[in-house]
Amino acid sequence: MVSMRKYFFILCLMAGFSAARGEPLVFHASSSGQKTLDQGEGGGNPFASSLVEILGRPELRLGGLPDALRTLTKKKSGNYQTPDVPRAVPAKDWKLVPPAAGEKRIALVLVVSDYSRAGLESLPGAAHDARRIASALTSAGFATETALDLDLAGMRRKLGDFAAKSASYDAAAIYTTGHGLESGGVVYLVPADYPASQGKTVLRSAAMQLKEIANAARARKVNLVFYGGCRDHPF
């Protein structure tokens, strides 16, 4: 049996580890059960168009990001998409743009556009978004890497590398999209090698949970995750 003193000590350690890095703030392009547009204003997802516009502003603090992203996306999509954004934002005074002098930022753009291997319809808008989101993040001070059309194993390797790197940075951001869905309250991103002919029977083993993607953002202060995929359940 663990003594109360030892139990309290363990809780303190756990709290310390949790506070050592900012928990990921996840921004969804749509609400639960909704689809997203692959091509809209700007040639891609209205959610991506909104994020690009926001990152191009002269100044915005983190506390203003949820409302700005939600309002712009609804407008650009003609109310087709209603983003699901965090209600509570820690470090709300942190400057998203412009970056503070000396602050270390890192970003990963993880996008699946070519689904020819999976036998699914490809997403040209997603490839377009990968390019312009990467450019916008770079302009906002993030050292940005782009990973396109990876299979599930490749995704896991890339996310493992990013997790290790981001731990030494002040802020981290991940933008991810492709075919997506939500089942049982869990959001999944479909990799390039998903065996679509097997439908939902292999969903848990052959698709990537958004939570796993978000957990790769491990910067010390702020971690942002932007998910542009659908949240309906096509199966």
HELIX and SHEET records of a PDB file:
HELIX    1   1 MET A    4  ALA A   19  1                                  16    
HELIX    2   2 GLU A   41  GLY A   43  5                                   3    
HELIX    3   3 PRO A   46  LEU A   55  1                                  10    
HELIX    4   4 LEU A   62  GLY A   64  5                                   3    
HELIX    5   5 LEU A   65  LYS A   76  1                                  12    
HELIX    6   6 PRO A  124  SER A  139  1                                  16    
HELIX    7   7 LEU A  152  SER A  166  1                                  15    
HELIX    8   8 ALA A  196  VAL A  202  5                                   7    
HELIX    9   9 LEU A  203  ALA A  206  1                                   4    
HELIX   10  10 LEU A  210  ALA A  214  1                                   5    
SHEET    1   A 5 LEU A  25  HIS A  28  0                                        
SHEET    2   A 5 VAL A 222  TYR A 227  1                                        
SHEET    3   A 5 ALA A 171  THR A 177  1                                        
SHEET    4   A 5 ARG A 105  VAL A 111  1                                        
SHEET    5   A 5 ALA A 143  LEU A 148  1                                        
SHEET    1   B 2 LEU A  60  ARG A  61  0                                        
SHEET    2   B 2 LYS A  95  VAL A  97 -1                                        
SHEET    1   C 3 GLY A 180  SER A 183  0                                        
SHEET    2   C 3 VAL A 186  LEU A 189 -1                                        
SHEET    3   C 3 MET A 208  GLN A 209 -1                                        
END                                                                             
